[in-house]
Amino acid sequence: MEKAKEKKVLGIIALIIAIFALILSWVPIINNIAAIFAVLGIILGVIALVINRKNKKTIALIATILSVLSIIVVLATQGLYSKAIDDATAKSDKNVTSTASSTASSEKKDDTTKKTFKLNETVKQQNGLEIKVNNVKFTQGTEYTTPKAGTQFILVNVTLKNTGNKSVSYNPYDFKLDDNGNQTDMNSYAGNDEQGNPVVSDDLHSGTLQPNATVSGTLVGEGNPENDIKLASVDYDGEINWTISLK
């Protein structure tokens, strides 16, 4: 006995929903909504199958199969997308770890960089500025100009050279006289000699050095020559970048 024609209304609705769910099931994030439509398509498809249990049920069957297929695609694509995200995250974490390791390595290198130099050595800073002490003189001053009790004027002649490719500013206040750990500015006035001429006539002033340019000048501090005397580069927070022994 030939089966009666299928009651198509509910089956067609289920089929439309199933097709819509199948299309959305391939789209990231939105496929979560596709899963909801797929479940709805399965429910309507099953109901359509029940209604047409004695009739033809082609549309209802197709709608149910497509809905089930949509669920499978959603689960499969979400697994693929999750793996892709995990791989991307892992790669990002690896890059961060690599960067952190590189930074740590760089910091370690800075920590082990030589910070105390001898009198005849040249200091090269990261900004390309080279500092070299040419000579050091100790003087007790003149009749009218004397240093603080227990100290002498310490005249430090230096040469600065810009070996980088950018201009570099310099200032005498970039340097300190380190007297057994006591850092003081090197802006003392050493007075005039017996002929009335300045003891120091080539004071180092502030300025800017272009690439390959040099400047020389004298810094004057006050310290005890019997102590451990150094020329020091000190940050604003008091941290010593480097020192050059002046004895």
Helices and strands as residue ranges (DSSP letters): H 9-24, H 31-51, H 58-112, E 116-117, E 122-124, E 129-139, E 152-162, E 168-170, G 172-174, E 175-179, E 182-185, E 207-209, E 214-223, E 229-234, E 240-245
